[in-house]
Amino acid sequence: MSNPLPRALETLWREPPPRRRGAGLTRERIVRAAIDVADADGLAALSMARLAEHLGCGTMSIYRHVANKDDLVTLMVAAAVGPPPQLDPTDWVAALRHWSTALWEVYHRHPWILQAAAAGPPADPQQLAWLDTALAALQGTGLAERDKLAAVTALMHLVRGAAALHIDAGRLDWPEYPVLLRRLIDADRFPALTAALDAGAFDPVDADPLTDLHSAVDYLLDGIAAKL
């Protein structure tokens, strides 16, 4: 017998309830308020008590709509991720580049998703729609289905890792990374790293962090193209 879906996922896969009129408390309103709190102060700052204060209601009122914080976070991720971008079906490289940029932008609008979505593979309708859209971009390439999935998974992890590094770097009160490395390493212990540092490989090349992302994405897409 198959294991039942977690309660929040069952909720997401059901037809949405009809919208209620008026300003009463609804699951949709609770989730939107929770996203606002997490966007402002991070996921760690989100609690049912904090959310109740933000909404101007009692904590128990929230529990009538959402069972616990884990379920709430599942609902938040699905709502915050939103639908995937529309891609050009005639150009898989441009399509996946666009997809990568759109995913990067989601992570930067809602950085807490990087923590919340780390618990397991995508299973809600919105995240699976993103996965489906990226796989569909590779439909005409002739790649085997397993290779398509491997390529999209690698791309997803690349964007996720790049976004996490960029977001974390902005939060840390550290020196510029090349300056920090010069304090920490020497050529005897880290010869290859020192050579890269001396060559300026760690120096920022552009004020726009998307430049570095696109460069990394292009390397990965070149690797996919080599398999065709």
N, C-alpha and C positions, 0 to 999 in steps of 0.2 A: 504494500500500500504506500502511495507516495506521501511525503511529508506535506502538511498543509502550508500554504503561504503565510508569511507573517501578516498580521492583521492590517498594517498600514498598506502593504502591497495589494492585499485583497481590495482594500478601499480604492486604491488608484486604478485597479483594473475593472472595477464596476463602473457602470454608467454614472456620470456626475449627477448629484441630486438637483432637483429644480431650484433655481435661484429664489430666495425669499425676498420679499419686499420689506423695506424698513431698515432700521439701523441695528437690528438685533445681532447677537453673537452667532456667527456661523463658522464652520470649519475653514472655509476659504478666508474669512477675515482673520481668524487666529493664525493661520499659516502665513499670511501676508505680514501681519504684525511681527511674527517670530523672525521672518526674513529681515525685516527692518532692524530689529534688535541685533541680530547676528551680523548684518552688514556694518552696523555702527560700532559694535563692541566685541565682536567675535563670538564663536560658538560657546566658548567656556562661560561667557557672561549670561548665556540664555538659561533661564530656569522658569518653571511654571509660575513661581511667585513674581519674577521680574516681568514676565509676559502679562500676567494679570494686572500688574501696576501700569504697564504700557497701555493696556486696553481699557483700564478703568473698570475692571470687574473683579469678582471674587475668583480665587484659584479654582475652587470646585466647579465653577461654571465652565472652565476650560476642559476639565476632565469629562464633561458630558459629551464633548465633541472629539477629544483626542485622549487616548488611554494613558500615554506616558511620553516622556521626552524622546525616547528612541523612535516611536511612531511619528511624533511630530517632526523629527529631523528627516525621516524618510519622505514625508509629505513636502517638507521645505525644499529638499533637493529637487524633487520632480517639478515643483512650481518654479524654482529659481532657474533651473537649466533651460526650461522653455523648449519650444520646437526647434529642430535643426534648421540650418540655412537652406535655401534653394540653391542647388548646384547646377552647373553647366553639364548636361549629359554628354556633350560632344568632346570634352577635354578633361580627362581624368586627372591630369596633373594640376590644372588650374582649379578643378573642383576640390581636390583634397587640400590644396593650399588655402583655398577659401574656407573650407571646413576647419582646418587647423587654426586659422586666425579667429574664426567665430568662437571656437572652444576656448582659446586664450582669453578672449574678451569676456566670456562667461565667468571664468575663474577670477578675473580681475574685478568684475562687478560684484562677485560674491566669493571672496577668498576662503570663507569657511567651508565651501563645498570641497576643497582639497582635503580637509579633515573628515568631513561627513561621508564622502563617497569612498573612503579608503577601506570600508568594512567588508566589501565584497564586490563581485562583478555586477554590472548594471542589470537591473531587473524590473525597474519601473518603466511605464510606457514612454516617457520622454527620453530617458537615457538610451533605451533600446531603439527609439526612432533615430537618434544620432548615429548609433552603430549601424543601423540599417541603411541610412543615407550614405555613409562612407563606403560600406560594402557595395552599394548600388553604383557608386562612382567607378568601381573597378569591373563592372559587369562585362564590358566589351573588351577587356584586356586579354582574355584567354587564360588568365591565372586560374589554378585550381581553387576551389572554395576554401580549403584549409590555408592556402597561401594568401588569399584575400584577407582572411581573418587575422593571420599573423601580421600582415602588413598594416592593417588598420589598428590592431592592438599596439604595435610598435609606435605608430604615429600618435595614438592616444597617450601612451606613456611619455613620449617625447614632449608633447605639449604640456602635459600635466607637470612633468619635472621642471621644464623651463619656466613655467608660470610660478611654481612653488619657489624656485630659486630667486626669481625677480621680486616676488612679493616679500619673501623673507629678508632679502637684502635691503629693501626699503625700510624694514622695521628695525634693523640692527644698528646700533650706534657704534659702528666699527669704522676704521679707516677704509679708504678705497682698497679694493681687493688686491691689486698689484702691490700697493704699498704694504699691506698686511703680509703678503707672501714674502716680500723681501726681508721683513723682520723675522720670519719663521723658518725659512729654508736656506740651505747652502748647497753648493754644487757637488760636494762629496756625497752627501746623503740622498739628494734628489737631483741627479744630473739632468734627466730629461725634462723635469719640471722647470729647472733653472734655465735650460736652453729655451724653452717656450716663453718663459717670463722675459728673458733678455731680448728675445725677438719681438716682443710687444704683443704676443698672442693674447694676453689677458687684458690689454688696454681696450677701453671702450672705443668702438669704431664709429658709433653713431649715437645721437641722443635718443633715437627711437629704438626701444628694446625689441620691437617687432623685426628689425633688421637681422638681429642675431637669430631670432626664432625662424624666420624665413630661410636663412642660410642653412640651419640645421635640418629643417623640413625638406629643403631642396636636395640635400645629401641623401636623405632617406628615400625620397621619391626617385632619385637617380638610381639607387640600388634596386628599387622595384622595377624600374624601366629596364634594367639590365637583365632581368629574368624573363622578359617578354620575347 
